[in-house]
Amino acid sequence: MTRASVCAVVKADAYGHGIKVVKSLSDADEFAVADISEAYELKELTDKPVNILSAPDKTAKRSYPAGVYPTVATAHDVDYVAGFGAKAVNVKVNSGMNRYGVNPSEFESLLFYLKRSELKIKSVFSHIYDLSAAQNQFDTFMICVKPFKDYIPQMHMLSSNFTVLPEYMSLDMVRAGIVLYGYGHECVHSAVTLTCGVTQVREVNEYDNIGYGISLSGKKRKIAVLGAGYADGIRRITNNSPRYVIIGENLCPVVGQICMDATMADISGLDVKAGDTAVLMGEGYGAESVAASYGTICYEVLTSVGKRVKREYVNG
């Protein structure tokens, strides 16, 4: 089987890691983003093809430069992107997710409309919404595109789930997303360590409040005030599960309410001082652990890291 090419998905500021991470993804054959603004930002960093995976934002009113390929699913999409300079497009097929994409029954008419518009087809693709539905979605997609395969230069369907789904589903290209950043497969490791400084250490008594609202300490504690809060992506509300930070090699419980610029942690019995470093997410307490405390998924945790958080890239 011919090797499938790899499209590195770097939307949402490279899943919160910062768009400059593309310098570490030089082996990718192509890149993908969510919208035209992200495409413009990415084209300053690479000459490789940039695919826009979402439907065109018809309020953006920006032209499509060479090497940027929008996605279409309707005749209206085709007219819009052609009017803003697109030369070739990706066609999204709705194989069951019912988010974006042309319905299979309308695929043939969309191809004829594209031919009349003189826009070239770069690829035809779809997206798996759950592993349990993968085979049905794949079959739906292939039945739709097979009669026109001679007119389709490239087909792709799998995202990071290519690591666990059968190889024949990889088609011409796979879109590697979360797996690039160390999640979604047992053979990869988290690429991010999120840290902040301890700004203050203080003692509180049993009836002292900690942070906003009524949050009594309940006992005598020593707490560390950390210089990061919900403006940096540390979620204020959780699903009432305990959450932690790492200071030294110690897992320290978060106490009180998260503030915009600060988080408090219980460091009772530990030798911690202002100027020490706290790990909010990293080895020993990664994005999946943080996500479990929030009742969400690691994607949301990673993409919530605020813009003001400084990104430093190691070996890349």
N, C-alpha and C positions, 0 to 999 in steps of 0.2 A: 504494500500500500504506500502511495506517495505521502510524504510527510505533510501534515497540515501546517500552514503558516500560523504565526501567533500575532494576535492583535492585543496589545497591552491597553487595558481600560484604565484611564487616568482621570475620569470624571470626578466631580466634587473635590477638586484640589487634590487629586490622586488619593481619594478615600481619606482625606484629612492629613496626609503625609506631606503635602506641599508639591506643587507641580514640578519643581526642579528635580524631583525624584526620577524624572524621565532620563536624566543623565546616567542613571544606573540601569536603565532598561534598553540599552543600545542594541541588544540582540533581538528585540521585537521587530517584526516585519512591518507592522502598522500600529497605529494608536486609535483610541476611541474616546470621545467625550460626550457630554450630554447636550451641549448647545453651542451656538455660534460664538458666544463670548469666550467660552473655554477653548474653542478651536483657534481663535485669534491668539490667545495667550500661548497655546501649545505650539503654534507655527513659528513662534519666535525661538523655539528651542529645538525643533526638528524639521528635517526636510522630508520625512517619511509620510505616507498617506495618513490623513486624519479623518476618521469617520464620526459623524454626529449620529448618535443612536436614537435620540428622541425625535418626535415629530417636530417639524419646523415651528418655531415661535414666530408667528406672523405679526407680532408687535415689535420685533427686533429691528427690522428694516436695515439689515446689513448684508453686504455682498459676500458671496462665497469665493474666496481666493483659490487659486490653483492648488490642487492637492488636498482640498477639503471637500468631503462628500456627504451631503445631507441625506436624510432618510425620508422617503415618501410612501404614502399609503392611499392617497386619493388624487383625483385629477386636480383638485384645488391645490394640493401640495406641489404637484408637478408645475403648474402655472406659476406658483409663488417662487419656487427656487430657481426656475428658469429666468424669471424676471429679475432676479438678483445675481445672475451670472454663473449659476451652477452649470457644469458641463457634463457631469456624470453623477448618478445617484445610487444609493442603496434602497432596495425595495423591501419593506417589512411586511411579512405575512403573519396574520393572526392565526396561530395554530392552537389557540385555546385559552390564552391568558386574558384576552379581551381588554387589553390596555391600548397598545398601538397596533397598527397593521391592517392591511387589506384582507378582507375575508376571502377564503379560497374561491368562493363562487364568483368573485369579482376580479380575480387575479388576471385572467386572460384579457379582459377589457382594459385593465390598467396598463398592461404591457403594450397593447395596441395604441393607447393614448400616448405612452412614452415614445413609441416609435414615431408617431406623427409630430411630437414636440421636438424631435431630433436630440433629445437628451440620451446619453449613453447609460447603459446599466453597468454599474461597477460590481454590484453583488445583489443577491436576494438572500434574506435571512429571517430567522425567527428566534424565539427565546423560550427556554424551558422554565416553567414556573414552579415545578415540584418534581423530585426524582420519580415519584410514583406515577407521574403522568408522562414521563419522558418518551416512552416508546409510542404511546398514542399520539403525542405531539409530533414526534419524528415522522411517523407514518402519514399523518395529516399533511405535513409540510412536503414530504417527498411526492405524494400523490398529486399535490398542487403543482409542483415545479417540474416534475419529470417530463411532461409533454413539451416543455420549453427549454430543456437543459442545454440545447445547442445554442441558445441565445443568451445564456447566463454564464458570464465568465467566472463567477465565484459564488459559492454557497456556504453559509455558516449558520450554526444553530446553538452550539454549546458555549457556555461561559466557563467559570471556574469549575463547574461540574464535569468538565471533560476529564478531570482526574479520576472520576469514579464511574463514569458511563462508558459503554462499549466504544471501542476505537472507531468503528464504522460510522458512528454518529458525528465524528469530528469533521467530516466532509472536507472542504478546502481550507478552512481556517477555524481556529478556536479563539474566543475572546477571554483572555485571562484577566480576571479582576481581583477579587479578594485574595486569591491564592498568591498573587504577587507580593502581598504585604504580610504573608505569614499565617493565613487562616484558611480553613476549608479543607485541609488534608493533613494527615498525620506526619507526612514527611517534610512539612515546612514549619518554620518557626517565626514568631512575631518579629517584625522588622522595626518596631517602635518601642522606645522607652520614653515615657512622659514624666518629667521631673519638675519640681519647683523648690524654692528655698523655705526653710523654717524662718519665719520673720520674728517670732516672739515665743517665749515659753512662760507660762504662768500657772499659779496654783489656784484651784477653786475648791470651795467647800460644798457640802451636801446640798444646801439650799441655794447655791449660786446658780444663776442662769447662764447658759452657753449659747451665744448667738441670738438671732432674731426669734420672736415669738416666745412662748413659754416652753423652755427646754431645761428643766432642772437637772443638775449634775447627778443627784441621787447618792453621791458619796464623794469623799475627798479625792481629788484627782490632780494630776499634773497634765496640762494640755499644751500642745504645740499649735500655734497659729501658722498656717501655711499660706504662701502667697499665690494662691490660685483658687478660682471659684467658678460659678456657673457661666461667667463670661468667657471662660477658657474651656468650657465643655464638661465641667464637673456637675452633673445633673443635680438640681436641688431636690426634686421629688424622686423617691424610689418606690419599690413595691414592698417596703417595710422589711427588706432583707438587710442584714448587717453588711457594711462595706468597710474597706480598709485602705491604708496606704502603707508603704514600706519605708521605715526609717532605720538606717543601719541595715541589719538583717532581720528586723523585727516587724511583724505584721501588726499594725496599730489601728484600732477601731476609729472610724470617723464618728465624732459626737457633735450634737447640736445641728442647727440648720446651716446648709451651705449658703454662703454669701456670694455677692457678685464677684468679689476679688479675694475671698479668703475661705479656707476650710480649716476646721479644728479637728485635731486627732488626740486620742488618749495616749499619753506616753508615760503613764504612772510607772515608777520603778526603773525607768530607763535614763541613761545619761545622754540627753539630747539638749542641744543649745542652739540659739539663733545663729544662722549661717550654715547649719547642716542641710543636707539635701534629702528631700522626701520623694519617693517614687510613687506616682499616682497610678501608673500603668507600666508594666514591664515584666521581666522575668520573675516568676513566682506569683504574679498577680496581673495577668494580661487582660486584654480587651474582653475576652470571653467571660472572665470572672467578674469584671466590672459590669458587663452586660447582664449577667445573671442577677446582680444586685438591683439593677434597674428594671428587670423584667422585660428586656429587649434583646436585640442581636448586636453582635460586634460591629456590624456595618454602621449602625447608628452611633455607637460610641466613638468610633474612629472619625467619622465625618463631622462630629460635633466639636472636635477640638478647634478652639477659636483661632482667628487669624492673628491675634496679637501674640500667640504662642510662638516663640522663636524656633525655627526648624534648623537643626544642624545635621549634615549628612556625613556619614562615616563610610569610607571605602566606596564612594560613589560620586 
